[in-house]
Amino acid sequence: EVLRSVRALHSALVALGVVPPQIAEIVDSIEKLGGAAKISGAGSLQGPSAGSLLVYHPQPEVVRSWEALQGLEALTTELGCEGLRLEVLG
């Protein structure tokens, strides 16, 4: 469910026109590798900046090897915590 949700949120942000093309390319390559990603926080509408890029894969250790993410600073966090719930629409 997390993969599908993050991918749906990314698609919505692309439809709104707030994902720079260079970032969309990175997200596309992440999706092809079985992961999901979306921009998070203030970024830009063009160029290589996106604020933060939330990246998810069920096996987090594989993310570090992805070429598309090389050169970016990785900050590890947990998705979900007490008080947070995931609602799947439709």
C-alpha positions in Angstrom: 0.0 0.0 0.0 2.8 2.4 0.7 4.3 2.0 -2.7 1.0 2.6 -4.4 0.2 5.6 -2.2 3.6 7.3 -2.7 3.3 6.8 -6.5 -0.2 8.2 -6.5 0.9 11.3 -4.6 3.8 11.8 -7.0 1.5 11.5 -10.0 -0.8 14.2 -8.4 2.1 16.5 -7.9 3.2 16.0 -11.5 -0.4 16.8 -12.7 -0.3 20.0 -10.6 3.0 21.0 -12.4 5.1 21.3 -9.3 7.7 18.6 -10.0 10.7 19.7 -12.0 11.4 17.5 -15.1 14.8 16.5 -13.8 13.3 15.3 -10.5 10.5 13.5 -12.4 13.2 11.6 -14.3 14.8 10.5 -11.0 11.4 9.4 -9.7 10.7 7.5 -12.9 14.0 5.6 -12.6 13.2 4.8 -8.9 9.8 3.4 -9.9 11.4 1.2 -12.6 13.6 -0.3 -9.8 10.5 -1.2 -7.8 10.5 1.8 -5.5 8.5 4.9 -5.1 9.3 8.6 -4.5 7.8 12.0 -4.3 8.9 15.5 -3.6 8.3 16.8 -0.1 8.7 20.3 1.2 9.6 23.5 -0.6 11.6 23.0 -3.8 11.6 24.6 -7.2 9.7 24.3 -10.4 12.7 23.7 -12.5 16.3 22.5 -12.3 17.6 19.7 -10.1 16.1 21.0 -6.8 13.1 19.5 -5.1 13.3 20.3 -1.4 13.4 16.8 -0.1 12.8 13.6 -2.1 11.0 10.9 -0.1 12.1 7.6 -1.4 10.5 4.3 -0.4 11.2 0.6 -1.0 10.1 -2.3 1.1 13.8 -3.3 1.4 15.4 0.0 2.3 19.0 -1.3 2.1 18.7 -1.6 -1.8 18.0 2.2 -2.1 21.6 3.2 -1.3 22.8 1.4 -4.5 20.5 3.2 -6.9 22.5 5.2 -9.4 19.8 7.9 -9.7 20.4 8.8 -6.1 24.2 9.0 -6.1 25.4 12.4 -4.9 22.3 13.1 -2.9 22.4 13.3 0.9 20.5 10.4 2.4 18.5 10.9 5.6 17.0 7.8 7.0 13.6 7.9 8.7 10.7 5.6 9.4 7.4 6.0 7.6 4.5 5.7 9.9 4.3 6.1 13.6 1.7 6.0 16.4 -1.0 8.4 15.5 -0.4 8.2 11.7 -2.8 6.2 9.6 -2.9 5.3 5.9 -6.2 5.6 4.1 -6.5 4.2 0.6 -9.0 6.0 -1.5 -10.7 4.3 -4.4 
